[in-house]
Amino acid sequence: MKTIEQMTLREKIGQMFVTGFPSTTLSDELKDVIEHYKVGNIILFSHNVQNKVQLGELVADLQHEFTTHTGVPGFITIDQEGGRVTRMPSDATNVPGAMAIASTGRPENAYAAGRITARELKALGINFNLAPVMDINNNPLNPVINVRSYGDSAEVVQEYGIAMMKGLLDGGVMSSLKHFPGHGDTNVDSHIGLPTIDKSLEELEALELRPFVEAIKQGAKAIMSAHILFPQIEKSGVPGTMSYAIITELLKQKLGFKGLVVSDCLEMDAIKRFYGTAKGALGAVKAGVDLVFISHSPSVVKDAIHLIEDAVAAGDLEEAVIDRAVSNILKYKAEVAAVTPPQYEVVGSDVHRRVNELMRTETICLVSGELVSVQAGSKDVLFIGSYSYRTDLASSSVNEEEQFAYYMGERLQNDYVAIDINPAAEQIQAVLEQAKGYQHIVLGMFNGRENKGQLELANALVAAGCKVTVVALGRPYDLALIQGECAKLAAFEYSRNAFASLVPVLTGEVLPTAALTIEL
C-alpha cells in the first residue's frame, strides 16, 4: 500500500473523497475520476446492486481500479442500517431497523444485527458501513430519522446504538455513527432543505450528544456530520459539516474524538442548494472533516478537487490539514481494506436467516387494543393496504410489486384490496362499502401523517363499527392519530421481511412481546 510520503498532492486529496455511480457495472466516468483524479473510495446504493454474486464482482472490479490507479485499496462504503435503509440484495440477510430492534427490549439483538451485517458485507468486500444512527428521535414530526432511530431517549439510543457498533466492528468492518451532533430534533429533511436546531451547547450536552460521547468512550472509529445549522454554536451561518466550531473544536477537541470524521453527502440540498457542493467540500475539509462524500456525481468531485488544489496553492488551506486527514484514512484502511476473494456462502446463510427471522418476529409491537386472530382462508377477513412508494431520500428504492394487501391475501388466502397511497373520498367510501361484508379488517398503513387519506379511512372503518387491526408499516406515530377502539400494531417498515414477520402474529401463532421506545 502506497504511503503518504509517496503521494502527490492530488493523490492525497483523492484519498479524502468518496463518490458513487448510477449502474451495476463500472462507468467510464467513474474510471476516469479514479485514474486521473485519484479518487480512492466509493459508496454503493440500491441502484448498484442486483444480487450477491454481481455485487461481489463489482466490489472486486472497484478494488482493482483503486489499487491500480491510486496504489491503495478503497473504502467500499454502504448505508446498511437495516430496516428502511437497506442496500444489500434480497439474497443477503437484511436485518430490522433501529427502532424495531430496540422495541424487542434486548440489546443483544442490536449486537447480532451488527455482527450478521458485518459478516455479510465483509464477505463481499464491503468494508465500511455508514451505521448505526445515533440520533435521538425526540421530534415526532421528523421526516428523515424517525424509525431509523432507536428511540426518543438518550439511554435507549446509546445502549442499542453502541451494541450495533460493536457488532459491526467485531465483524471486521468500519462503523460510522451518524449524524453528529444530532439530527433527531428536526422537522426538515436535509436531503431537500436546511434544518436548524436552535439549541445551546449545554442543551445538546444534556441530550443529543450523550450517545456520541458514550460511543467515543467505547471505541467509536468514525462519526458522520450533519448538514444542520446550530446558530448558538456556529454563528457564521454554515451547517455542522462545514463548521470548524462543531467538527474540530467540539467533536475533536472537547469530546476527544481521534477517529475518522466523515461528511454526509454534499449533494444533499442542505449543502448543494445553499452553498454549492464543491464549496461545501472545501468548507468541510477546512472544518476538519477527513472523508468527504459526493455520492452521485464524479464530475462534481473533479470540481471539488480543483477547488481544494487551488486553495492549497493560494495558501488558503494548509497542506498539513490534508496530511492529517490522509494519515487517519490510511490508518483505518490498513485495518479493514484488505482485498480478499468473495465468500458467497456467508451471504444469506441459513444460520443468519434463522437468527434474523426470530429477531424480526420479536420486533412486532402490539401498541394497544386486543388482537383478533386471522383465520387463514376465512372469507370473513379483508386485508387493505396502499401501494408502497419511496417516502424520502434516505430510503432505498422500493419494489412496486411489494404490496401489503396482496402479500397477506395471497399468503393467508384471505380477500384483499389495494388502495392509493393517499385515497380520496370516493375511494374511501368504496372501501367502506366493501368492508361491510367482513367480520375483521386488517389495514396496513404507510406514513399516514403525509397521506391523510389513509388516516381518514382507518378512522372511518373504526367509526363504522368494524373490527379493525391497524398495522403501522412506517412510523408508529401514525397510530396516535387513530380514534376509537381497534388493535394497533407497529411493524416499522414496508417490506416483504416485515410482512412475513407479521404473519405468525396476526394468525395468533406468536404473541407479540415488543414495546415501543417512543412516546406517541
C-alpha positions in Angstrom: 0.0 0.0 0.0 1.4 3.4 -1.0 2.4 5.6 1.9 1.5 9.3 2.3 5.2 10.2 1.7 4.9 8.6 -1.7 1.8 10.6 -2.7 1.4 13.7 -4.7 -1.0 16.4 -3.5 -3.7 15.2 -5.9 -3.2 11.6 -4.7 -3.7 12.7 -1.1 -6.8 14.8 -1.9 -8.2 11.8 -3.9 -7.9 9.7 -0.8 -10.3 12.1 1.0 -13.2 11.7 -1.4 -16.0 9.1 -1.7 -18.1 9.1 -4.8 -20.8 6.9 -6.5 -22.1 5.9 -9.9 -25.6 5.0 -11.2 -25.1 1.5 -12.6 -24.3 -2.2 -11.7 -21.0 -2.1 -13.6 -18.2 0.5 -13.6 -19.0 3.6 -15.6 -16.4 5.3 -17.8 -16.9 8.5 -15.9 -16.1 6.7 -12.6 -13.0 5.0 -14.2 -11.8 8.4 -15.3 -12.2 10.1 -11.9 -10.3 7.2 -10.3 -7.5 7.2 -12.9 -7.0 10.9 -13.3 -8.3 12.4 -10.1 -7.1 9.6 -7.8 -10.4 9.3 -6.0 -9.9 6.4 -3.6 -13.3 5.4 -2.2 -16.9 4.5 -3.3 -20.4 4.5 -1.9 -22.9 1.8 -3.0 -26.6 2.3 -3.4 -29.5 0.0 -4.3 -29.1 1.0 -8.0 -25.6 -0.6 -7.9 -26.9 -3.9 -6.6 -28.7 -6.9 -8.3 -27.6 -9.9 -6.3 -24.7 -11.1 -4.1 -22.6 -12.5 -7.0 -22.9 -9.4 -9.1 -22.2 -7.3 -6.0 -19.1 -9.3 -5.1 -17.8 -9.0 -8.7 -18.5 -5.2 -8.7 -16.5 -4.7 -5.5 -13.6 -6.7 -6.9 -13.6 -4.5 -10.0 -13.7 -1.4 -7.9 -10.7 -2.5 -5.8 -8.8 -3.4 -8.9 -9.3 0.2 -10.2 -8.3 1.7 -6.8 -5.2 -0.4 -6.3 -4.1 0.1 -10.0 -4.5 3.8 -10.1 -4.0 5.0 -6.5 -1.8 2.3 -5.0 -4.2 2.0 -2.1 -7.3 -0.2 -1.6 -10.5 1.7 -1.3 -13.1 2.2 1.4 -16.2 0.5 -0.1 -19.0 2.2 1.9 -22.7 1.5 2.1 -25.7 2.6 4.1 -26.8 -0.7 5.5 -28.6 0.4 8.6 -31.3 -2.3 8.3 -35.0 -1.8 8.1 -36.0 1.1 5.9 -32.4 1.9 4.8 -31.2 -1.3 3.3 -28.9 -1.5 0.2 -27.9 -5.2 0.2 -29.7 -7.5 -2.2 -32.6 -9.8 -1.4 -30.4 -12.9 -1.3 -28.5 -11.3 1.6 -29.7 -11.1 5.2 -31.3 -7.7 5.8 -31.8 -7.1 9.5 -34.6 -5.0 11.0 -34.1 -1.2 11.5 -33.1 0.6 14.7 -36.5 1.4 16.3 -37.8 -2.1 15.5 -34.7 -3.8 17.2 -35.0 -1.5 20.3 -38.6 -2.5 20.6 -37.5 -6.0 21.4 -36.0 -4.8 24.7 -32.9 -6.9 24.0 -29.7 -5.0 23.2 -28.1 -8.3 22.2 -30.3 -8.2 19.1 -28.6 -4.9 18.1 -25.2 -6.6 18.5 -26.4 -9.6 16.5 -27.8 -7.3 13.8 -24.4 -5.6 13.5 -22.4 -8.8 13.6 -24.5 -10.5 10.9 -24.4 -7.4 8.7 -20.7 -7.1 9.1 -20.0 -10.7 8.2 -22.1 -10.4 5.0 -20.6 -7.1 4.0 -17.1 -8.3 4.6 -17.8 -11.5 2.7 -18.5 -9.3 -0.4 -15.5 -7.0 0.2 -17.6 -4.1 1.6 -15.5 -2.7 4.4 -17.3 0.4 5.7 -20.9 0.6 7.0 -22.4 4.0 7.5 -24.4 2.9 10.5 -25.7 3.0 13.2 -27.9 6.1 13.6 -27.2 7.7 17.0 -29.8 10.4 16.6 -32.4 10.7 19.4 -35.8 11.0 17.7 -37.4 13.4 20.1 -39.4 15.1 17.4 -42.4 13.0 16.2 -42.6 15.1 13.0 -39.0 14.2 12.0 -39.4 13.2 8.3 -36.0 11.6 7.8 -34.8 9.9 11.0 -37.9 8.6 12.9 -37.8 4.7 12.7 -34.1 4.9 11.8 -33.5 6.0 15.5 -33.6 3.5 18.4 -35.9 5.7 20.3 -36.6 9.1 21.9 -34.3 8.8 24.9 -30.5 9.1 25.2 -30.4 5.9 27.3 -32.0 3.7 24.7 -30.2 5.2 21.7 -26.7 4.8 23.3 -27.3 1.3 24.6 -28.6 -0.1 21.3 -26.5 2.0 19.0 -23.3 1.1 20.8 -24.3 -2.6 20.7 -24.7 -2.5 16.9 -21.5 -0.5 16.5 -19.6 -3.2 18.4 -21.2 -5.9 16.3 -20.1 -4.2 13.2 -16.5 -3.6 14.5 -16.2 -7.1 15.8 -17.3 -8.4 12.4 -14.4 -6.6 10.8 -15.9 -3.6 9.1 -15.8 0.1 9.9 -18.8 1.6 11.5 -19.8 5.3 11.2 -22.1 6.8 13.8 -24.5 9.5 12.5 -25.5 12.3 12.3 -23.3 14.4 14.7 -24.2 16.4 16.7 -27.7 15.1 16.3 -30.5 15.0 13.6 -33.4 13.9 15.8 -35.0 17.2 16.7 -35.7 18.4 13.2 -38.8 18.6 11.1 -36.9 19.2 7.8 -35.2 16.5 5.7 -31.6 17.7 5.0 -31.8 15.9 1.6 -34.3 18.6 0.5 -33.8 21.5 2.9 -31.6 23.0 5.5 -32.7 22.2 9.1 -32.0 24.4 12.1 -31.6 23.3 15.7 -31.5 26.4 17.9 -30.1 24.8 21.0 -27.1 25.8 23.2 -24.2 23.6 23.7 -25.5 22.9 27.2 -28.8 21.7 25.8 -27.1 19.4 23.3 -24.8 18.0 26.1 -27.9 17.2 28.1 -29.5 15.1 25.3 -28.2 14.9 21.7 -24.5 14.5 22.4 -24.8 11.8 25.1 -24.9 8.8 22.7 -21.9 10.1 20.8 -20.0 10.8 24.0 -20.5 7.3 25.3 -19.7 5.7 21.9 -16.4 7.6 21.8 -15.5 6.3 25.2 -16.3 2.7 23.9 -14.2 2.8 20.8 -16.1 4.6 18.0 -13.9 4.7 14.9 -15.9 7.0 12.6 -18.6 9.7 13.0 -20.6 11.3 10.3 -21.5 15.0 10.4 -25.0 16.5 10.0 -26.0 19.2 7.5 -27.8 21.2 10.1 -27.5 24.8 11.3 -26.7 25.2 15.0 -26.8 29.0 15.3 -25.9 29.1 19.0 -22.7 27.2 18.4 -21.7 28.2 14.9 -22.6 31.8 14.3 -21.2 32.2 10.8 -24.3 30.6 9.2 -22.8 27.3 7.9 -24.1 23.9 8.9 -22.3 21.3 11.1 -20.4 19.7 8.2 -18.7 23.0 7.3 -18.3 24.2 10.9 -14.8 24.3 12.5 -16.5 25.0 15.8 -18.6 21.8 15.6 -16.2 19.4 13.8 -12.8 20.4 15.3 -13.5 22.4 18.5 -16.4 20.3 19.7 -16.0 16.8 18.3 -12.2 16.5 18.1 -11.0 18.8 20.9 -13.8 18.9 23.5 -15.0 15.4 23.1 -11.6 14.0 22.3 -12.6 12.0 19.2 -9.5 10.7 17.3 -11.2 8.6 14.6 -12.4 9.4 11.1 -14.8 12.3 10.7 -16.9 11.7 7.5 -19.4 14.0 5.9 -22.9 13.3 5.0 -23.4 13.5 1.2 -22.6 17.0 -0.1 -25.1 16.7 -2.9 -27.9 16.9 -0.5 -29.9 20.1 -0.9 -28.8 21.4 2.5 -25.4 21.9 1.0 -25.9 21.9 -2.8 -28.7 24.5 -2.9 -27.4 26.8 -0.2 -23.6 26.7 -0.6 -22.7 24.6 -3.6 -21.3 21.1 -3.4 -17.7 21.9 -4.4 -17.5 24.8 -2.0 -19.2 22.6 0.7 -16.4 20.1 0.2 -13.7 22.8 0.7 -15.6 24.1 3.7 -15.8 20.6 5.2 -12.1 20.0 4.8 -11.3 23.3 6.4 -13.7 22.4 9.3 -11.8 19.2 9.9 -13.7 16.5 8.0 -11.4 13.6 6.9 -13.6 11.8 4.4 -15.8 13.8 2.0 -18.9 12.3 0.3 -20.1 13.4 -3.1 -22.2 10.3 -3.6 -23.6 10.6 -7.1 -21.7 12.8 -9.5 -18.0 12.0 -10.2 -17.9 15.2 -12.4 -18.7 17.3 -9.3 -15.8 15.6 -7.4 -13.5 16.9 -10.1 -14.7 20.5 -9.4 -14.2 20.0 -5.6 -10.7 18.6 -6.1 -9.7 21.5 -8.3 -11.1 23.9 -5.7 -9.1 22.3 -2.9 -5.9 22.2 -5.0 -6.4 25.9 -5.7 -6.9 26.7 -2.0 -3.6 25.0 -1.1 -1.8 26.8 -3.9 -3.2 30.2 -2.7 -2.3 29.5 0.9 -6.0 29.4 1.9 -5.7 25.7 3.1 -2.6 24.3 4.7 -1.4 21.0 3.2 -0.8 19.8 6.8 -4.6 19.6 7.2 -4.8 17.3 4.2 -1.8 15.2 5.6 -3.5 14.7 8.9 -6.7 13.5 7.3 -5.0 11.2 4.9 -2.8 9.7 7.6 -6.0 8.9 9.5 -7.6 7.4 6.4 -4.6 5.2 5.7 -4.5 4.0 9.3 -8.1 2.6 9.1 -7.6 1.3 5.6 -4.8 -0.8 6.9 -7.2 -2.3 9.4 -10.2 -3.1 7.1 -9.4 -2.6 3.4 -7.5 -5.8 2.6 -8.7 -7.2 -0.7 -9.9 -10.8 -0.4 -12.0 -13.2 -2.6 -15.7 -13.1 -2.1 -17.3 -15.7 0.3 -20.7 -16.0 -1.2 -21.7 -18.9 1.1 -21.7 -16.5 4.0 -24.2 -14.1 2.5 -27.8 -15.1 3.2 -26.6 -18.2 5.0 -29.2 -20.4 6.7 -27.8 -19.6 10.2 -28.1 -15.8 9.5 -31.6 -16.1 8.1 -32.9 -18.2 11.0 -31.5 -15.7 13.5 -32.9 -12.8 11.5 -36.4 -14.3 11.2 -36.6 -14.9 15.0 -35.3 -11.4 15.7 -37.8 -9.9 13.2 -40.7 -11.7 14.8 -39.7 -10.2 18.2 -39.9 -6.7 16.8 -43.7 -6.7 16.1 -45.3 -4.5 18.7 -48.9 -4.5 20.0 -49.2 -0.8 20.8 -52.8 -1.0 22.1 -56.1 -2.9 21.8 -56.8 -6.6 21.6 -55.7 -8.7 18.7 -58.2 -10.9 16.9 -56.5 -13.8 15.2 -56.8 -14.0 11.4 -58.0 -17.4 10.2 -56.2 -18.4 7.0 -58.7 -19.0 4.2 -61.5 -17.3 6.0 -63.9 -15.2 3.9 -64.6 -13.0 7.0 -61.2 -11.3 6.8 -60.3 -8.4 4.4 -56.8 -7.1 4.1 -56.4 -3.4 2.9 -53.1 -1.7 2.1 -51.7 1.0 0.0 -49.2 0.7 -2.8 -45.7 1.5 -1.3 -43.6 4.3 -2.6 -40.3 6.0 -1.7 -41.1 8.4 1.0 -37.8 10.1 1.5 -34.3 10.3 0.0 -32.8 8.3 2.9 -34.8 5.2 1.7 -33.7 2.7 -0.8 -35.8 2.3 -3.9 -39.0 0.3 -3.2 -40.1 -2.7 -5.3 -43.5 -1.7 -6.7 -44.6 -5.3 -6.5 -44.2 -5.4 -2.7 -47.8 -4.7 -1.6 -49.0 -5.5 1.9 -52.6 -6.4 1.0 -51.5 -8.6 -1.9 -48.8 -10.3 0.1 -51.1 -11.1 3.0 -54.1 -12.0 0.9 -52.1 -14.5 -1.1 -50.1 -15.9 1.8 -53.1 -16.4 4.0 -55.7 -17.0 1.3 -57.9 -14.1 2.5 -59.6 -11.4 0.5 -57.6 -8.2 -0.1 -57.9 -4.8 -1.8 -55.1 -2.3 -2.7 -55.7 1.4 -2.3 -53.9 4.6 -3.3 -51.2 5.9 -1.0 -53.5 8.8 -0.3 -57.0 7.7 -1.0 -59.6 10.3 -1.9 -63.1 10.5 -0.5 -64.6 8.4 -3.3 -62.2 5.5 -2.8 -62.6 5.7 0.9 -66.4 5.4 0.5 -66.0 2.5 -1.9 -63.7 0.6 0.6 -66.2 1.3 3.4 -69.0 -0.3 1.3 -66.8 -3.3 0.5 -65.8 -3.7 4.2 -69.4 -4.2 5.3 -69.3 -7.8 4.2 -66.4 -8.8 6.6 -66.0 -9.5 10.3 -62.4 -8.4 10.5 -60.4 -5.7 8.7 -56.6 -5.6 8.7 -55.4 -2.2 7.4 -51.7 -1.7 6.6 -50.9 2.0 7.0 -47.8 3.6 5.4 -46.9 7.1 6.8 -50.4 8.4 7.3 -49.3 11.8 8.5 -48.2 12.7 5.0 -51.1 10.8 3.3 -54.1 11.7 5.4 -56.5 9.7 3.3 -55.2 6.6 5.0 -55.9 8.1 8.4 -59.4 9.1 7.2 -60.0 5.5 6.0 -58.8 4.0 9.3 -61.0 6.3 11.4 -64.0 5.7 9.1 -63.6 1.9 9.4 -63.4 2.1 13.2 -66.3 4.6 13.4 -68.4 2.2 11.2 -68.1 -0.4 13.9 -65.8 -2.7 12.0 -63.4 -4.9 14.0 -60.1 -3.4 12.8 -56.4 -4.1 13.2 -54.2 -1.3 12.0 -50.6 -2.1 11.2 -48.1 0.8 11.1 -45.7 -0.2 8.3 -43.8 3.0 8.6 -43.8 5.5 11.5 -45.6 4.3 14.6 -46.5 7.9 15.4 -49.4 7.4 12.9 -51.2 5.2 15.4 -51.7 8.0 17.8 -54.0 9.7 15.2 -56.5 6.8 15.0 -59.6 7.4 17.1 -61.8 4.7 18.7 -61.3 1.1 19.7 -59.1 -1.1 17.5 -55.9 -3.2 17.7 -52.8 -1.2 16.8 -49.6 -3.0 15.7 -46.2 -1.4 14.8 -44.1 -3.2 12.2 -41.8 -0.3 11.4 -41.1 -0.9 7.7 -42.8 -1.6 4.4 -41.0 -4.7 3.2 -41.6 -8.4 2.5 -39.5 -9.2 5.5 -41.8 -7.2 7.8 -44.9 -8.7 6.1 -43.5 -12.2 6.8 -42.9 -11.3 10.5 -46.5 -10.2 10.8 -48.0 -13.5 9.7 -47.5 -15.5 12.9 -48.6 -12.6 15.0 -51.8 -11.9 13.0 -52.7 -15.6 13.0 -52.2 -15.9 16.7 -49.2 -18.3 16.5 -46.9 -15.8 18.2 -47.8 -13.5 21.0 -46.2 -10.0 20.4 -44.0 -9.0 23.3 -42.2 -5.9 21.9 -42.8 -2.4 23.4 -42.3 1.0 21.7 -39.3 3.1 22.7 -41.0 6.3 21.9 -44.0 8.2 23.3 -47.0 8.5 21.0 
